């Protein structure tokens, strides 16, 4: 990221995006890898709330996935 005042590179800022899925998040994670991303956190159970996983896109942005099943 470039600082607008003096145009000095200060580092990358990543933003997380949360997505809810009715489909299988393992399939969504696999598709992210096929498109050049990577899995940061495999499908993990969160009790009665379902499951979560986290993938990174090709630019390093985190995408949180959630499914009830």
C-alpha positions in Angstrom: 0.0 0.0 0.0 1.4 3.4 -0.8 1.0 6.2 1.7 -0.7 9.0 -0.3 1.3 11.9 1.5 4.8 10.8 0.7 4.3 7.8 -1.6 6.3 5.5 0.6 5.5 1.8 0.5 4.3 0.9 4.0 3.2 -2.7 3.5 0.2 -4.7 2.4 -3.2 -4.4 4.1 -5.3 -7.5 3.8 -9.1 -7.5 4.5 -11.1 -10.5 5.4 -14.4 -11.3 3.7 -16.9 -13.6 5.4 -19.1 -15.7 3.1 -21.9 -18.0 4.2 -22.4 -21.2 2.1 -25.2 -23.6 1.8 -22.9 -25.8 -0.3 -19.9 -27.8 1.0 -17.1 -25.5 2.1 -14.5 -28.2 1.3 -15.6 -27.9 -2.3 -15.3 -24.1 -2.2 -11.8 -24.5 -0.6 -10.8 -26.9 -3.4 -12.0 -24.5 -6.1 -10.0 -21.6 -4.5 -6.9 -23.7 -4.8 -7.7 -24.6 -8.4 -7.8 -20.9 -9.1 -4.4 -20.1 -7.6 -5.4 -19.4 -4.0 -4.5 -21.5 -0.9 -6.2 -22.9 2.2 -5.2 -21.1 5.3 -7.5 -23.1 7.7 -9.1 -26.4 6.8 -12.8 -27.1 7.5 -13.2 -26.9 11.3 -16.3 -27.6 13.4 -17.7 -24.8 15.6 -20.3 -26.7 17.5 -23.9 -26.0 16.9 -23.0 -23.2 14.5 -21.6 -25.5 11.8 -18.2 -25.3 10.2 -15.7 -22.7 9.1 -12.7 -22.6 6.8 -10.4 -19.8 5.6 -8.8 -19.5 2.1 -6.5 -16.8 0.7 -6.9 -15.5 -2.8 -4.0 -15.0 -5.2 -3.3 -11.6 -3.6 -3.3 -12.8 -0.1 -6.8 -11.6 0.9 -8.5 -13.8 3.5 -11.9 -15.2 2.7 -13.8 -16.8 5.6 -16.2 -19.6 4.7 -19.1 -20.8 6.8 -21.6 -23.6 6.4 -24.2 -25.2 8.8 -23.3 -28.7 7.4 
